[in-house]
Amino acid sequence: MTILEDLKILKNEEVAKNYMMMEIKSENIARKAVPGQFVHISLNEKVNGNKNITNDPLLRRPFSIHDVDVERGIVKILYKVVGKGTFLLSRKRANDVLSIMGPLGNGFAIKKDIAKAAIVAGGIGVAPMYFLLKALLKNGVEVDFYLGALSKSELLLLDEISSLGANLHIATDDGSMGKKGRVIDLLYKNLKTVDVTYTCGSKLMMREVVKIALAKGIPVQVSMEEKMACGIGACLSCVCKVKNNEHFEYKRVCAEGPVFDGKSVMMV
């Protein structure tokens, strides 16, 4: 069930250059969210319950749910400052109030018979995968986590991922940490038999991940990102092309996604 609430920011701090971690208080979203879902945030401030006079930007912005603390009722959002919307969000401070919808979309499927999984994340694509990693490990799944970035300065959550017990594999384009080159090259050389692969990052990266996994007979789930307006499937602005047997159709990333079967969306 989607919830629309005015929620208080607890923290909104820089964790690396141009990367922010925001914590919001929401017992409802924290309790209901599953890995892979997102929230839709309005940047119009609320002051004593009244809207600020600004309506710019007009549309809400979607953000993956990075993590939740159910006991404390906290939801975490990891995001990169890349445009006007994220810049405005980065200026928010503790005790500011935001209008937030969530949790939205369909999350990752975690089947009970999974023994081992691979997670592949590129750049800010790591944002939804930490929540997924925690859920997999909680279910007793062994996880190989492939993390790629342009350089060491853009590698996020290294200590957090390692401390949870994942087998961490790192690649950077400039070779400043881990294997020099693309994370998909590292995946190609190291991917062994796993029950499922999960990935989030650029479409180019995810397409390559799907090709590598499918060549080994491994199913893949991908987390898609598209610009969206309503976030609830009404406006049809975030559709992506999906293969259905020998035919194609369009599905809404906000409603049928953002998680899709990799073969259906990356091999079209």
C-alpha atoms as an extended CHARMM CRD file, in Angstrom:
* protein
*
       268  EXT
         1         1  MET       CA              0.0000000000        0.0000000000        0.0000000000  PROA      1               0.0000000000
         2         2  THR       CA              1.3930000000        3.3850000000       -1.0550000000  PROA      2               0.0000000000
         3         3  ILE       CA              1.6930000000        5.9760000000        1.6830000000  PROA      3               0.0000000000
         4         4  LEU       CA              1.7550000000        9.7710000000        1.2370000000  PROA      4               0.0000000000
         5         5  GLU       CA              3.2440000000       11.4970000000        4.2640000000  PROA      5               0.0000000000
         6         6  ASP       CA              4.9150000000       14.7050000000        5.3650000000  PROA      6               0.0000000000
         7         7  LEU       CA              8.1390000000       13.3430000000        6.8110000000  PROA      7               0.0000000000
         8         8  LYS       CA             10.9280000000       14.8790000000        8.8400000000  PROA      8               0.0000000000
         9         9  ILE       CA             14.5460000000       14.6570000000        7.7400000000  PROA      9               0.0000000000
        10        10  LEU       CA             16.8020000000       13.2930000000       10.4750000000  PROA      10              0.0000000000
        11        11  LYS       CA             20.0980000000       13.5880000000        8.5960000000  PROA      11              0.0000000000
        12        12  ASN       CA             21.2520000000       14.6940000000        5.1580000000  PROA      12              0.0000000000
        13        13  GLU       CA             25.0200000000       14.4460000000        5.0170000000  PROA      13              0.0000000000
        14        14  GLU       CA             27.7340000000       14.1580000000        2.3780000000  PROA      14              0.0000000000
        15        15  VAL       CA             29.3700000000       10.7100000000        2.3980000000  PROA      15              0.0000000000
        16        16  ALA       CA             31.6780000000       11.3390000000       -0.5780000000  PROA      16              0.0000000000
        17        17  LYS       CA             32.1390000000       14.1540000000       -3.0550000000  PROA      17              0.0000000000
        18        18  ASN       CA             28.7300000000       14.7530000000       -4.6890000000  PROA      18              0.0000000000
        19        19  TYR       CA             27.1540000000       11.8230000000       -2.8180000000  PROA      19              0.0000000000
        20        20  MET       CA             24.6480000000       12.2940000000        0.0070000000  PROA      20              0.0000000000
        21        21  MET       CA             22.9800000000       10.0290000000        2.5580000000  PROA      21              0.0000000000
        22        22  MET       CA             19.5850000000       11.1470000000        3.8270000000  PROA      22              0.0000000000
        23        23  GLU       CA             17.6850000000        9.6090000000        6.7310000000  PROA      23              0.0000000000
        24        24  ILE       CA             13.9650000000       10.2280000000        7.1190000000  PROA      24              0.0000000000
        25        25  LYS       CA             11.5820000000        9.1940000000        9.8600000000  PROA      25              0.0000000000
        26        26  SER       CA              8.7890000000        6.9410000000        8.6220000000  PROA      26              0.0000000000
        27        27  GLU       CA              7.6860000000        3.8850000000       10.5590000000  PROA      27              0.0000000000
        28        28  ASN       CA              5.1550000000        3.0640000000        7.8310000000  PROA      28              0.0000000000
        29        29  ILE       CA              7.6000000000        3.0260000000        4.9070000000  PROA      29              0.0000000000
        30        30  ALA       CA             10.3240000000        1.3090000000        6.9330000000  PROA      30              0.0000000000
        31        31  ARG       CA              7.9210000000       -1.4710000000        7.8660000000  PROA      31              0.0000000000
        32        32  LYS       CA              6.4360000000       -2.0100000000        4.4020000000  PROA      32              0.0000000000
        33        33  ALA       CA              9.4370000000       -1.5080000000        2.0810000000  PROA      33              0.0000000000
        34        34  VAL       CA             11.1940000000       -4.3670000000        0.3090000000  PROA      34              0.0000000000
        35        35  PRO       CA             14.5320000000       -4.2110000000       -1.5380000000  PROA      35              0.0000000000
        36        36  GLY       CA             14.2340000000       -2.6420000000       -4.9700000000  PROA      36              0.0000000000
        37        37  GLN       CA             11.3500000000       -0.3010000000       -4.2040000000  PROA      37              0.0000000000
        38        38  PHE       CA             11.5970000000        3.4920000000       -4.2510000000  PROA      38              0.0000000000
        39        39  VAL       CA             10.1020000000        6.6500000000       -2.7990000000  PROA      39              0.0000000000
        40        40  HSD       CA              8.8510000000        9.7090000000       -4.6920000000  PROA      40              0.0000000000
        41        41  ILE       CA              9.9330000000       12.9740000000       -3.0920000000  PROA      41              0.0000000000
        42        42  SER       CA              8.5160000000       16.4740000000       -3.5520000000  PROA      42              0.0000000000
        43        43  LEU       CA             11.0440000000       19.2490000000       -3.0590000000  PROA      43              0.0000000000
        44        44  ASN       CA              8.3830000000       21.7660000000       -2.0510000000  PROA      44              0.0000000000
        45        45  GLU       CA              9.1000000000       22.4770000000        1.5920000000  PROA      45              0.0000000000
        46        46  LYS       CA              6.4810000000       22.2270000000        4.2830000000  PROA      46              0.0000000000
        47        47  VAL       CA              6.5630000000       24.8530000000        7.0220000000  PROA      47              0.0000000000
        48        48  ASN       CA              4.2590000000       24.1990000000        9.9830000000  PROA      48              0.0000000000
        49        49  GLY       CA              2.1310000000       22.0510000000        7.7180000000  PROA      49              0.0000000000
        50        50  ASN       CA              1.7570000000       24.7060000000        5.0190000000  PROA      50              0.0000000000
        51        51  LYS       CA              3.2850000000       24.5520000000        1.5620000000  PROA      51              0.0000000000
        52        52  ASN       CA              6.0420000000       26.9510000000        0.7430000000  PROA      52              0.0000000000
        53        53  ILE       CA              5.1990000000       29.3880000000       -2.0530000000  PROA      53              0.0000000000
        54        54  THR       CA              7.5920000000       27.7080000000       -4.4920000000  PROA      54              0.0000000000
        55        55  ASN       CA              6.4550000000       24.9910000000       -6.9010000000  PROA      55              0.0000000000
        56        56  ASP       CA              9.7870000000       24.6840000000       -8.6770000000  PROA      56              0.0000000000
        57        57  PRO       CA             10.5880000000       21.9630000000       -9.4740000000  PROA      57              0.0000000000
        58        58  LEU       CA              6.9890000000       20.8990000000       -9.9580000000  PROA      58              0.0000000000
        59        59  LEU       CA              7.4560000000       17.1470000000      -10.3030000000  PROA      59              0.0000000000
        60        60  ARG       CA              8.5410000000       14.7460000000       -7.6080000000  PROA      60              0.0000000000
        61        61  ARG       CA             11.8390000000       12.8860000000       -7.8900000000  PROA      61              0.0000000000
        62        62  PRO       CA             12.1930000000        9.0900000000       -7.5080000000  PROA      62              0.0000000000
        63        63  PHE       CA             14.8890000000        7.6930000000       -5.1910000000  PROA      63              0.0000000000
        64        64  SER       CA             15.7320000000        4.0680000000       -4.4540000000  PROA      64              0.0000000000
        65        65  ILE       CA             15.3040000000        2.9410000000       -0.8780000000  PROA      65              0.0000000000
        66        66  HSD       CA             18.8640000000        2.3300000000        0.2540000000  PROA      66              0.0000000000
        67        67  ASP       CA             18.1480000000        0.8130000000        3.6510000000  PROA      67              0.0000000000
        68        68  VAL       CA             15.5960000000        0.6970000000        6.4400000000  PROA      68              0.0000000000
        69        69  ASP       CA             15.6930000000        0.3710000000       10.2010000000  PROA      69              0.0000000000
        70        70  VAL       CA             12.3180000000       -1.1070000000       11.0920000000  PROA      70              0.0000000000
        71        71  GLU       CA             12.7820000000       -0.8880000000       14.8510000000  PROA      71              0.0000000000
        72        72  ARG       CA             13.6540000000        2.8190000000       14.7590000000  PROA      72              0.0000000000
        73        73  GLY       CA             11.3360000000        3.6560000000       11.8530000000  PROA      73              0.0000000000
        74        74  ILE       CA             14.1080000000        5.0960000000        9.6850000000  PROA      74              0.0000000000
        75        75  VAL       CA             14.4380000000        5.0630000000        5.8900000000  PROA      75              0.0000000000
        76        76  LYS       CA             17.7590000000        5.8450000000        4.2090000000  PROA      76              0.0000000000
        77        77  ILE       CA             18.2650000000        7.3380000000        0.7600000000  PROA      77              0.0000000000
        78        78  LEU       CA             21.6870000000        7.3710000000       -0.9300000000  PROA      78              0.0000000000
        79        79  TYR       CA             21.8500000000        9.7410000000       -3.8940000000  PROA      79              0.0000000000
        80        80  LYS       CA             24.2410000000       11.5630000000       -6.1910000000  PROA      80              0.0000000000
        81        81  VAL       CA             23.9740000000       15.3160000000       -6.7790000000  PROA      81              0.0000000000
        82        82  VAL       CA             23.7250000000       15.5700000000      -10.5640000000  PROA      82              0.0000000000
        83        83  GLY       CA             21.0330000000       18.1430000000      -11.3810000000  PROA      83              0.0000000000
        84        84  LYS       CA             18.6690000000       20.7520000000      -10.0330000000  PROA      84              0.0000000000
        85        85  GLY       CA             16.4500000000       18.3550000000       -8.1260000000  PROA      85              0.0000000000
        86        86  THR       CA             19.2220000000       16.5210000000       -6.3170000000  PROA      86              0.0000000000
        87        87  PHE       CA             21.0290000000       19.8070000000       -5.6740000000  PROA      87              0.0000000000
        88        88  LEU       CA             17.9440000000       21.2090000000       -3.9600000000  PROA      88              0.0000000000
        89        89  LEU       CA             17.5600000000       18.0110000000       -1.9680000000  PROA      89              0.0000000000
        90        90  SER       CA             21.1920000000       18.2290000000       -0.8690000000  PROA      90              0.0000000000
        91        91  ARG       CA             20.4620000000       21.6450000000        0.6640000000  PROA      91              0.0000000000
        92        92  LYS       CA             17.8120000000       20.2420000000        2.9910000000  PROA      92              0.0000000000
        93        93  ARG       CA             18.7510000000       19.9040000000        6.6250000000  PROA      93              0.0000000000
        94        94  ALA       CA             17.6660000000       18.0070000000        9.7230000000  PROA      94              0.0000000000
        95        95  ASN       CA             14.1000000000       18.8330000000       10.8150000000  PROA      95              0.0000000000
        96        96  ASP       CA             13.0890000000       20.0170000000        7.3290000000  PROA      96              0.0000000000
        97        97  VAL       CA              9.8920000000       18.2940000000        6.1880000000  PROA      97              0.0000000000
        98        98  LEU       CA              9.3060000000       16.7020000000        2.8030000000  PROA      98              0.0000000000
        99        99  SER       CA              6.2150000000       15.2490000000        1.1590000000  PROA      99              0.0000000000
       100       100  ILE       CA              7.0930000000       11.6490000000        0.3200000000  PROA      100             0.0000000000
       101       101  MET       CA              5.1830000000        8.8300000000       -1.4040000000  PROA      101             0.0000000000
       102       102  GLY       CA              6.2100000000        5.2550000000       -0.8840000000  PROA      102             0.0000000000
       103       103  PRO       CA              7.1020000000        2.5360000000       -0.9350000000  PROA      103             0.0000000000
       104       104  LEU       CA              6.5000000000        2.3310000000       -4.6920000000  PROA      104             0.0000000000
       105       105  GLY       CA              7.1030000000       -0.2460000000       -7.4100000000  PROA      105             0.0000000000
       106       106  ASN       CA              7.9930000000       -3.9090000000       -7.3910000000  PROA      106             0.0000000000
       107       107  GLY       CA             11.1630000000       -5.0660000000       -5.6670000000  PROA      107             0.0000000000
       108       108  PHE       CA             13.6560000000       -7.8520000000       -6.2330000000  PROA      108             0.0000000000
       109       109  ALA       CA             12.4070000000      -11.4280000000       -6.0770000000  PROA      109             0.0000000000
       110       110  ILE       CA             14.2270000000      -13.4720000000       -3.4430000000  PROA      110             0.0000000000
       111       111  LYS       CA             13.2750000000      -17.1220000000       -3.7950000000  PROA      111             0.0000000000
       112       112  LYS       CA             13.5920000000      -19.4700000000       -0.8510000000  PROA      112             0.0000000000
       113       113  ASP       CA             15.7920000000      -21.9460000000       -2.7370000000  PROA      113             0.0000000000
       114       114  ILE       CA             18.5710000000      -19.4320000000       -3.4740000000  PROA      114             0.0000000000
       115       115  ALA       CA             21.9200000000      -20.5870000000       -2.0350000000  PROA      115             0.0000000000
       116       116  LYS       CA             24.2830000000      -18.2040000000       -3.7950000000  PROA      116             0.0000000000
       117       117  ALA       CA             23.7820000000      -14.9240000000       -5.6390000000  PROA      117             0.0000000000
       118       118  ALA       CA             25.8150000000      -12.2880000000       -7.4430000000  PROA      118             0.0000000000
       119       119  ILE       CA             25.1660000000       -8.5600000000       -7.1560000000  PROA      119             0.0000000000
       120       120  VAL       CA             26.6430000000       -6.1890000000       -9.7440000000  PROA      120             0.0000000000
       121       121  ALA       CA             26.5180000000       -2.4520000000       -9.0810000000  PROA      121             0.0000000000
       122       122  GLY       CA             28.0200000000        0.4390000000      -10.9880000000  PROA      122             0.0000000000
       123       123  GLY       CA             28.4440000000        3.8900000000       -9.4390000000  PROA      123             0.0000000000
       124       124  ILE       CA             25.2920000000        5.1460000000       -7.7400000000  PROA      124             0.0000000000
       125       125  GLY       CA             23.6700000000        1.8800000000       -8.8250000000  PROA      125             0.0000000000
       126       126  VAL       CA             24.8790000000        0.5920000000       -5.4700000000  PROA      126             0.0000000000
       127       127  ALA       CA             22.0820000000        2.5860000000       -3.7880000000  PROA      127             0.0000000000
       128       128  PRO       CA             19.3020000000       -0.0570000000       -3.8590000000  PROA      128             0.0000000000
       129       129  MET       CA             21.6720000000       -3.0300000000       -3.6760000000  PROA      129             0.0000000000
       130       130  TYR       CA             22.7030000000       -2.5970000000       -0.0470000000  PROA      130             0.0000000000
       131       131  PHE       CA             19.1300000000       -3.2230000000        1.1230000000  PROA      131             0.0000000000
       132       132  LEU       CA             19.0220000000       -6.2670000000       -1.1540000000  PROA      132             0.0000000000
       133       133  LEU       CA             22.3490000000       -7.5470000000        0.1710000000  PROA      133             0.0000000000
       134       134  LYS       CA             21.1150000000       -7.4020000000        3.7510000000  PROA      134             0.0000000000
       135       135  ALA       CA             17.9570000000       -9.3130000000        2.8380000000  PROA      135             0.0000000000
       136       136  LEU       CA             19.8970000000      -12.0360000000        1.0010000000  PROA      136             0.0000000000
       137       137  LEU       CA             22.3910000000      -12.5100000000        3.8060000000  PROA      137             0.0000000000
       138       138  LYS       CA             19.5790000000      -12.6130000000        6.3560000000  PROA      138             0.0000000000
       139       139  ASN       CA             18.1430000000      -15.5440000000        4.3730000000  PROA      139             0.0000000000
       140       140  GLY       CA             21.4680000000      -17.3800000000        4.5180000000  PROA      140             0.0000000000
       141       141  VAL       CA             22.4510000000      -16.6640000000        0.9070000000  PROA      141             0.0000000000
       142       142  GLU       CA             26.1490000000      -16.4230000000        0.0120000000  PROA      142             0.0000000000
       143       143  VAL       CA             26.7310000000      -13.2640000000       -2.0290000000  PROA      143             0.0000000000
       144       144  ASP       CA             29.4500000000      -12.1920000000       -4.4390000000  PROA      144             0.0000000000
       145       145  PHE       CA             29.2390000000       -8.3990000000       -4.6890000000  PROA      145             0.0000000000
       146       146  TYR       CA             30.8060000000       -6.7830000000       -7.7740000000  PROA      146             0.0000000000
       147       147  LEU       CA             31.2350000000       -3.0420000000       -7.3490000000  PROA      147             0.0000000000
       148       148  GLY       CA             32.5410000000       -0.7280000000      -10.0500000000  PROA      148             0.0000000000
       149       149  ALA       CA             33.1960000000        3.0080000000      -10.3170000000  PROA      149             0.0000000000
       150       150  LEU       CA             35.2790000000        5.4940000000      -12.2600000000  PROA      150             0.0000000000
       151       151  SER       CA             37.8070000000        5.8510000000       -9.4430000000  PROA      151             0.0000000000
       152       152  LYS       CA             38.4360000000        5.0480000000       -5.7810000000  PROA      152             0.0000000000
       153       153  SER       CA             36.8030000000        8.3290000000       -4.6930000000  PROA      153             0.0000000000
       154       154  GLU       CA             33.4720000000        7.1650000000       -6.1390000000  PROA      154             0.0000000000
       155       155  LEU       CA             33.4480000000        3.7200000000       -4.5600000000  PROA      155             0.0000000000
       156       156  LEU       CA             30.7700000000        3.7280000000       -1.8850000000  PROA      156             0.0000000000
       157       157  LEU       CA             29.9580000000        1.4530000000        1.0700000000  PROA      157             0.0000000000
       158       158  LEU       CA             33.1240000000       -0.6520000000        0.9150000000  PROA      158             0.0000000000
       159       159  ASP       CA             33.3760000000       -1.1460000000        4.6700000000  PROA      159             0.0000000000
       160       160  GLU       CA             29.6320000000       -1.6500000000        5.0740000000  PROA      160             0.0000000000
       161       161  ILE       CA             29.4390000000       -4.3170000000        2.3690000000  PROA      161             0.0000000000
       162       162  SER       CA             32.5060000000       -6.1690000000        3.6360000000  PROA      162             0.0000000000
       163       163  SER       CA             31.3760000000       -6.0610000000        7.2610000000  PROA      163             0.0000000000
       164       164  LEU       CA             28.0950000000       -7.7310000000        6.3500000000  PROA      164             0.0000000000
       165       165  GLY       CA             30.0080000000      -10.7390000000        5.0370000000  PROA      165             0.0000000000
       166       166  ALA       CA             29.7200000000      -10.4190000000        1.2530000000  PROA      166             0.0000000000
       167       167  ASN       CA             32.5570000000      -11.4860000000       -1.0420000000  PROA      167             0.0000000000
       168       168  LEU       CA             33.5090000000       -8.0730000000       -2.4330000000  PROA      168             0.0000000000
       169       169  HSD       CA             35.0540000000       -7.6700000000       -5.9060000000  PROA      169             0.0000000000
       170       170  ILE       CA             36.1430000000       -4.1530000000       -6.9140000000  PROA      170             0.0000000000
       171       171  ALA       CA             36.9560000000       -2.5610000000      -10.2680000000  PROA      171             0.0000000000
       172       172  THR       CA             37.7770000000        1.0500000000      -11.1370000000  PROA      172             0.0000000000
       173       173  ASP       CA             38.2030000000        2.5080000000      -14.5890000000  PROA      173             0.0000000000
       174       174  ASP       CA             41.4510000000        4.2660000000      -13.6320000000  PROA      174             0.0000000000
       175       175  GLY       CA             42.8610000000        1.4210000000      -11.5340000000  PROA      175             0.0000000000
       176       176  SER       CA             43.0060000000        3.5140000000       -8.3520000000  PROA      176             0.0000000000
       177       177  MET       CA             41.4910000000        0.5930000000       -6.4120000000  PROA      177             0.0000000000
       178       178  GLY       CA             40.7840000000       -3.0210000000       -7.2080000000  PROA      178             0.0000000000
       179       179  LYS       CA             40.9960000000       -4.3560000000      -10.7480000000  PROA      179             0.0000000000
       180       180  LYS       CA             41.6910000000       -1.7350000000      -13.4100000000  PROA      180             0.0000000000
       181       181  GLY       CA             38.9100000000       -1.6320000000      -15.9730000000  PROA      181             0.0000000000
       182       182  ARG       CA             35.2000000000       -2.1900000000      -16.1360000000  PROA      182             0.0000000000
       183       183  VAL       CA             33.2960000000       -4.1250000000      -13.5190000000  PROA      183             0.0000000000
       184       184  ILE       CA             31.7470000000       -6.2370000000      -16.2850000000  PROA      184             0.0000000000
       185       185  ASP       CA             35.2410000000       -7.4240000000      -17.2880000000  PROA      185             0.0000000000
       186       186  LEU       CA             35.7960000000       -8.4900000000      -13.6860000000  PROA      186             0.0000000000
       187       187  LEU       CA             32.4300000000      -10.2350000000      -13.7010000000  PROA      187             0.0000000000
       188       188  TYR       CA             33.2350000000      -12.0540000000      -16.9470000000  PROA      188             0.0000000000
       189       189  LYS       CA             36.4250000000      -13.5200000000      -15.4800000000  PROA      189             0.0000000000
       190       190  ASN       CA             35.0690000000      -14.3940000000      -12.0460000000  PROA      190             0.0000000000
       191       191  LEU       CA             31.3540000000      -15.2010000000      -12.2830000000  PROA      191             0.0000000000
       192       192  LYS       CA             30.8580000000      -18.7740000000      -11.1600000000  PROA      192             0.0000000000
       193       193  THR       CA             27.7260000000      -20.8230000000      -10.7800000000  PROA      193             0.0000000000
       194       194  VAL       CA             25.1690000000      -18.8430000000       -8.8100000000  PROA      194             0.0000000000
       195       195  ASP       CA             21.4090000000      -19.1560000000       -8.6000000000  PROA      195             0.0000000000
       196       196  VAL       CA             20.6390000000      -15.5850000000       -9.6360000000  PROA      196             0.0000000000
       197       197  THR       CA             22.3280000000      -12.3040000000      -10.5320000000  PROA      197             0.0000000000
       198       198  TYR       CA             21.0190000000       -8.8660000000       -9.5660000000  PROA      198             0.0000000000
       199       199  THR       CA             22.2620000000       -5.6560000000      -11.1540000000  PROA      199             0.0000000000
       200       200  CYS       CA             21.7980000000       -1.8860000000      -11.0870000000  PROA      200             0.0000000000
       201       201  GLY       CA             23.7820000000        0.7590000000      -12.9380000000  PROA      201             0.0000000000
       202       202  SER       CA             23.9650000000        2.2350000000      -16.4100000000  PROA      202             0.0000000000
       203       203  LYS       CA             21.9030000000        0.5440000000      -19.1140000000  PROA      203             0.0000000000
       204       204  LEU       CA             25.0890000000       -0.2750000000      -20.9990000000  PROA      204             0.0000000000
       205       205  MET       CA             26.5670000000       -2.0050000000      -17.9650000000  PROA      205             0.0000000000
       206       206  MET       CA             23.3750000000       -3.9020000000      -17.1750000000  PROA      206             0.0000000000
       207       207  ARG       CA             23.0470000000       -5.0700000000      -20.7680000000  PROA      207             0.0000000000
       208       208  GLU       CA             26.5380000000       -6.5820000000      -20.5580000000  PROA      208             0.0000000000
       209       209  VAL       CA             25.7860000000       -8.1590000000      -17.1750000000  PROA      209             0.0000000000
       210       210  VAL       CA             22.6940000000       -9.8020000000      -18.6460000000  PROA      210             0.0000000000
       211       211  LYS       CA             24.6690000000      -11.1820000000      -21.6030000000  PROA      211             0.0000000000
       212       212  ILE       CA             27.3600000000      -12.6420000000      -19.3470000000  PROA      212             0.0000000000
       213       213  ALA       CA             24.8870000000      -14.2050000000      -16.9090000000  PROA      213             0.0000000000
       214       214  LEU       CA             22.5620000000      -15.6300000000      -19.5400000000  PROA      214             0.0000000000
       215       215  ALA       CA             25.5140000000      -17.1990000000      -21.3720000000  PROA      215             0.0000000000
       216       216  LYS       CA             26.1060000000      -19.1760000000      -18.1760000000  PROA      216             0.0000000000
       217       217  GLY       CA             22.4210000000      -20.0100000000      -17.7710000000  PROA      217             0.0000000000
       218       218  ILE       CA             21.9720000000      -17.6840000000      -14.7990000000  PROA      218             0.0000000000
       219       219  PRO       CA             18.7390000000      -15.6610000000      -14.4780000000  PROA      219             0.0000000000
       220       220  VAL       CA             19.1550000000      -11.9120000000      -14.0030000000  PROA      220             0.0000000000
       221       221  GLN       CA             17.0560000000       -9.2340000000      -12.3470000000  PROA      221             0.0000000000
       222       222  VAL       CA             17.7350000000       -5.6050000000      -13.3000000000  PROA      222             0.0000000000
       223       223  SER       CA             16.7180000000       -2.3820000000      -11.5740000000  PROA      223             0.0000000000
       224       224  MET       CA             15.6630000000        0.1380000000      -14.2290000000  PROA      224             0.0000000000
       225       225  GLU       CA             15.6730000000        3.9120000000      -13.9790000000  PROA      225             0.0000000000
       226       226  GLU       CA             13.5230000000        6.2610000000      -16.0700000000  PROA      226             0.0000000000
       227       227  LYS       CA             12.3050000000        9.7990000000      -15.6680000000  PROA      227             0.0000000000
       228       228  MET       CA              8.8060000000        9.7450000000      -14.2420000000  PROA      228             0.0000000000
       229       229  ALA       CA              6.0660000000       12.1500000000      -13.2780000000  PROA      229             0.0000000000
       230       230  CYS       CA              3.3300000000       10.5530000000      -11.1780000000  PROA      230             0.0000000000
       231       231  GLY       CA              5.1890000000        7.5080000000       -9.8430000000  PROA      231             0.0000000000
       232       232  ILE       CA              2.0150000000        5.4140000000       -9.6030000000  PROA      232             0.0000000000
       233       233  GLY       CA              1.4790000000        4.2690000000      -13.1940000000  PROA      233             0.0000000000
       234       234  ALA       CA             -1.1060000000        6.8160000000      -14.3340000000  PROA      234             0.0000000000
       235       235  CYS       CA              0.8860000000        9.1410000000      -16.6030000000  PROA      235             0.0000000000
       236       236  LEU       CA              2.7590000000        6.5130000000      -18.6820000000  PROA      236             0.0000000000
       237       237  SER       CA              5.8600000000        8.7190000000      -18.8690000000  PROA      237             0.0000000000
       238       238  CYS       CA              8.3060000000        6.0540000000      -17.6380000000  PROA      238             0.0000000000
       239       239  VAL       CA              7.5640000000        3.1000000000      -19.9110000000  PROA      239             0.0000000000
       240       240  CYS       CA             10.2930000000        0.7740000000      -21.1450000000  PROA      240             0.0000000000
       241       241  LYS       CA             10.2660000000       -1.7600000000      -23.9630000000  PROA      241             0.0000000000
       242       242  VAL       CA              9.8010000000       -5.3490000000      -22.8030000000  PROA      242             0.0000000000
       243       243  LYS       CA              9.9830000000       -8.5520000000      -24.8230000000  PROA      243             0.0000000000
       244       244  ASN       CA              7.0610000000      -10.9400000000      -24.3210000000  PROA      244             0.0000000000
       245       245  ASN       CA              7.7850000000      -14.1790000000      -26.1850000000  PROA      245             0.0000000000
       246       246  GLU       CA              8.0470000000      -13.0860000000      -29.8390000000  PROA      246             0.0000000000
       247       247  HSD       CA              6.3140000000       -9.7670000000      -29.2880000000  PROA      247             0.0000000000
       248       248  PHE       CA              7.1180000000       -6.4650000000      -27.6160000000  PROA      248             0.0000000000
       249       249  GLU       CA              5.1410000000       -4.3890000000      -25.1990000000  PROA      249             0.0000000000
       250       250  TYR       CA              5.7310000000       -1.3910000000      -22.9780000000  PROA      250             0.0000000000
       251       251  LYS       CA              5.6330000000       -1.5610000000      -19.1920000000  PROA      251             0.0000000000
       252       252  ARG       CA              5.7430000000        1.1660000000      -16.5830000000  PROA      252             0.0000000000
       253       253  VAL       CA              8.9700000000        1.3530000000      -14.6170000000  PROA      253             0.0000000000
       254       254  CYS       CA              7.1620000000        2.8910000000      -11.6370000000  PROA      254             0.0000000000
       255       255  ALA       CA              4.4410000000        0.2340000000      -11.4670000000  PROA      255             0.0000000000
       256       256  GLU       CA              5.5570000000       -3.0130000000      -13.1500000000  PROA      256             0.0000000000
       257       257  GLY       CA              9.1730000000       -2.1670000000      -12.2780000000  PROA      257             0.0000000000
       258       258  PRO       CA             11.6130000000       -0.8280000000      -11.3980000000  PROA      258             0.0000000000
       259       259  VAL       CA             12.8440000000       -4.4340000000      -11.1580000000  PROA      259             0.0000000000
       260       260  PHE       CA             12.4330000000       -6.5250000000      -14.3100000000  PROA      260             0.0000000000
       261       261  ASP       CA             13.6550000000       -9.8240000000      -15.6750000000  PROA      261             0.0000000000
       262       262  GLY       CA             16.9060000000       -8.9170000000      -17.4020000000  PROA      262             0.0000000000
       263       263  LYS       CA             16.2710000000      -11.0480000000      -20.4490000000  PROA      263             0.0000000000
       264       264  SER       CA             12.9860000000       -9.2710000000      -21.1840000000  PROA      264             0.0000000000
       265       265  VAL       CA             14.2670000000       -5.6830000000      -21.0110000000  PROA      265             0.0000000000
       266       266  MET       CA             17.9610000000       -5.8910000000      -21.9170000000  PROA      266             0.0000000000
       267       267  MET       CA             17.8280000000       -8.2640000000      -24.8580000000  PROA      267             0.0000000000
       268       268  VAL       CA             15.2460000000       -6.3380000000      -26.9230000000  PROA      268             0.0000000000
